[in-house]
Amino acid sequence: MNDIFSPGYETPAAISLRERKKQLVQATIEETALRLFQQKGYEQTSIQDIASAVMMSTRTFFRYFASKEEVLLGSTHAALHDALQYLQQLAPLETPQAALRATFLHLARRYQDQRASFLSRYLVAKQTPSIASIYLYALMEREQAIAEALHSRLEPATDRIEIQLLVGIYMTAFRIAVEQWLNQGAEGELASLLCVYLDRSAALACQM
């Protein structure tokens, strides 16, 4: 099959097909890697092991993932990126708290939709001291970007430090809710649990 395309032009159908094929290969690599991580252990599983299991070279593996860590944490990064885009696309709301609550509930629902995948990744990370802290703090990597996106929706004079503190409170509530939810086998609704923690956070803030 000829892989040469007309320069500067690719049909939407071709782009869509290529993207679907890429996503299918990525999903296959992720599923295989997670199975190997659970069977052999994260540190004992090499990139060569993963590549061999999906019948590709390590060079081809690196076209899709930069490392084992990216395979394990990719869904977390993607979900946080999606949450940031959701916040940026929200219609103006009454308060920053309302915008953040909507954003983190959206993120919680995404976790719920992929509960089996997030649970598998969490269990692997939890059993691997070298990556457990990285897994937990991956949730915080987008914190600054979320704070910037939220600040851009407000009056220029709004205190950036206050916005960062507010985002930190919501992110911490989300992280604790996720950890408890996953420790309970991802049973129940994460969004409902998050609402409880957000309400408790607000009550504690008022008492201080």
C-alpha positions in Angstrom: 0.0 0.0 0.0 1.3 3.4 -1.0 1.8 5.6 2.1 2.5 8.8 0.1 -0.2 11.5 0.3 -0.6 14.7 -1.7 1.5 17.4 0.1 -0.6 19.8 2.1 -3.9 17.9 1.7 -5.4 15.0 3.5 -9.1 14.1 3.5 -11.0 14.1 6.8 -11.8 10.5 6.1 -8.1 9.6 5.9 -7.3 11.5 9.0 -10.1 9.9 10.9 -9.2 6.4 9.8 -5.5 6.9 10.7 -6.5 8.3 14.1 -8.8 5.4 14.8 -6.0 2.9 13.9 -3.6 4.8 16.2 -6.1 4.7 19.0 -6.7 0.9 18.5 -3.0 0.2 18.6 -2.5 2.3 21.7 -5.4 0.6 23.4 -3.9 -2.8 22.6 -0.5 -1.8 24.0 -2.1 -0.4 27.2 -4.2 -3.5 27.8 -1.3 -5.8 27.2 1.0 -3.7 29.4 -1.4 -3.6 32.3 -1.9 -7.4 32.1 1.9 -7.9 32.2 2.3 -5.4 35.0 -0.2 -7.4 37.1 1.3 -10.7 36.2 5.0 -9.9 36.5 5.1 -6.6 38.3 5.7 -3.1 36.9 9.4 -3.0 37.5 9.9 -6.6 36.3 8.1 -5.9 33.0 10.4 -4.4 30.3 9.4 -2.4 27.2 10.7 -5.4 25.2 8.3 -7.7 27.0 5.4 -5.4 26.1 6.5 -5.0 22.5 7.0 -8.7 22.0 3.5 -9.5 23.5 1.9 -7.2 20.9 4.2 -8.4 18.1 6.0 -5.1 17.4 9.5 -3.8 17.8 10.5 -1.6 20.6 11.1 1.1 18.0 7.4 0.9 17.0 6.4 0.9 20.7 8.1 4.3 21.1 6.0 5.8 18.3 3.0 5.4 20.7 4.5 5.8 24.2 7.7 7.4 25.5 8.0 5.1 28.4 6.3 2.5 30.6 5.3 5.3 33.0 3.4 6.9 30.2 1.5 3.7 29.5 0.5 3.5 33.1 -0.4 7.1 33.7 -1.7 8.0 30.2 -5.3 7.8 31.1 -4.8 10.1 34.1 -3.1 12.7 32.0 -5.7 12.5 29.3 -8.6 12.8 31.9 -7.0 15.9 33.4 -6.4 17.4 30.0 -10.1 16.8 29.2 -11.1 18.5 32.5 -9.0 21.6 31.6 -10.7 21.8 28.2 -14.1 21.4 29.9 -13.3 24.3 32.2 -12.1 26.5 29.3 -15.3 25.8 27.4 -17.7 26.4 30.2 -20.1 29.3 29.9 -19.5 32.0 32.5 -20.8 30.9 35.9 -21.7 32.8 39.0 -18.6 32.0 41.0 -15.2 30.4 40.6 -16.4 27.7 43.1 -19.3 26.8 40.7 -16.9 26.5 37.8 -14.5 24.3 39.7 -17.3 22.1 41.1 -18.6 21.5 37.6 -15.2 20.8 36.3 -14.2 18.3 38.9 -17.6 16.5 38.8 -17.0 16.2 35.0 -13.6 14.6 35.8 -15.2 12.3 38.3 -17.7 11.1 35.8 -14.9 10.4 33.3 -13.2 8.2 36.0 -16.5 6.4 36.6 -16.9 5.7 32.8 -13.4 4.1 32.8 -13.5 2.6 36.4 -12.0 -0.8 35.4 -9.0 0.9 33.7 -8.3 3.3 36.5 -8.6 0.6 39.1 -6.2 -1.6 37.3 -3.6 1.2 37.0 -4.1 2.2 40.6 -3.5 -1.3 41.9 -0.3 -1.6 39.8 1.0 1.7 41.0 0.1 1.0 44.6 2.2 -2.2 44.6 5.2 -0.4 43.1 6.9 1.9 45.6 9.0 3.6 42.9 5.9 4.9 41.1 3.1 5.1 43.7 3.9 8.7 44.6 4.2 9.6 40.9 0.7 8.1 40.3 -0.9 10.1 43.1 0.8 13.3 42.2 0.0 13.0 38.5 -3.4 14.3 39.6 -1.7 17.6 40.6 0.2 18.2 37.3 -2.6 20.2 35.8 -3.3 22.2 38.9 -1.4 25.3 37.8 -3.0 25.2 34.3 -6.5 24.9 35.9 -5.7 27.8 38.1 -4.6 29.9 35.1 -7.7 28.9 33.1 -10.0 29.8 36.0 -8.2 33.1 36.6 -8.7 34.0 32.9 -12.5 33.8 33.3 -12.4 36.4 36.1 -11.7 40.1 36.5 -8.0 40.9 35.9 -7.7 42.3 39.5 -8.6 38.9 41.0 -5.9 37.7 43.3 -4.0 34.8 41.6 -2.9 33.4 45.0 -6.5 33.0 46.1 -7.4 31.2 42.9 -4.4 28.9 43.3 -5.4 28.1 46.9 -9.0 27.5 45.8 -7.9 25.1 43.0 -5.7 23.3 45.5 -8.6 22.7 47.8 -10.7 21.3 45.1 -7.8 19.2 43.7 -7.1 17.8 47.2 -10.8 16.9 47.7 -10.8 15.1 44.3 -7.5 13.3 45.0 -8.7 12.0 48.4 -12.1 11.0 47.0 -10.5 9.1 44.1 -8.1 7.3 46.4 -10.9 6.2 48.7 -13.0 5.2 45.8 -10.3 3.1 44.2 -9.3 1.5 47.6 -13.0 0.4 47.8 -12.7 -1.3 44.4 -14.2 1.6 42.4 -17.6 0.7 43.8 -20.4 3.3 43.9 -20.4 6.7 42.3 -17.3 8.7 42.5 -19.2 11.9 41.7 -21.4 11.5 44.8 -18.4 10.8 47.0 -16.7 13.9 45.6 -19.7 16.1 46.4 -19.5 14.9 50.0 -15.8 15.9 50.2 -16.3 19.2 48.5 -19.1 20.1 50.9 -16.9 19.1 53.9 -14.0 21.2 52.5 -16.2 24.2 52.2 -17.5 23.7 55.8 -13.9 23.4 57.1 -12.8 26.5 55.3 -15.6 28.5 56.9 -14.6 27.3 60.4 -10.9 28.4 60.0 
